[in-house]
């Protein structure tokens, strides 16, 4: 049986979902009092930002191998983002 932060995997899936599990895993590392609802909001906003810039990196990455395209996409992420500890 696999346990994560004191919870069995079956419980994480049934009660916490993806965002709740992320909140549980990141608790104490990137913030305190993280919740499923808060993580849903945060990850949702990040998805909007990522897809807003998809045209930029897709044009640059077109025709390249997948690993190269991923490196290009990651390289275009600003070092300082809202909520980042790198600000």
N, C-alpha and C positions, 0 to 999 in steps of 0.2 A: 504494500500500500504506500502511495506517495502522499506526503504531507507538505504543505507550503504555509509557512508562518503559523503553524499550529492547526491548520485546517486541512482535512482530507480533500483531494481533488474533486470528488463527487459533490461535496458541499460548495466548493468554489463555483463549480459550474451551475449548480442548482440555485444558489442563493446570491451569489455575487456578480455573476456575468463577467464579461471581459473587463469593463471599466472598473468594477468593484475589485477585481483581482489585481489590476494594475495599481489601484489605490493602496491595497493591502501590501503589495510588494514594494512600492515606493515610499511607504510610510516611514518617516524618520530619515530618509535619504535625500529626498527632494522637497520635503515639506512635512507638516504635522497636521493632524485632523483632516486627512484626505478622505473624501467620500466618493461613493459611486457617482452621485449626481454631479459633484464638482469635477470629477475626472471626465464624465461624459461631456460636460461643457468645455473643458480645456482641450480635450482631444478633438472635439467637433470644430472648435475655432482653429486649431492647428491644421485640420483637414482642409478647411476653407482657404487658409493661407497657402497651403501646399498646392492646391488645385488652381488657385489664382495665378500661380507662376508656372504652371505646367507647360504652357506654350513656349516659354523662354527656353527651358532646358530640353524639351522635345525637339525643337528645331536644331539645337546644337548637337544633340545626341543621335539624331536620325542616321540610320545606316551603320551605327557602331554596334559592337557586341554588347550584350546585356550588361556584363560587368563594367564595361567602360561607361555605358550610359548611366548606370547607378552612381559611379564615381563622379560623373559630371553633375548629376542632380544633387548629390550630397555636397559637392564643392560650391554650389550656388546658394546653399543655405547660409544666411547671415550668421556670423559668429555671435552677435548680440541680438537676441530675440526677446519679445516681451515675456517677462516672467523668468527669464534665464538667470542663472547665477553668474553668468559671464558679463552681465551689463556693467 
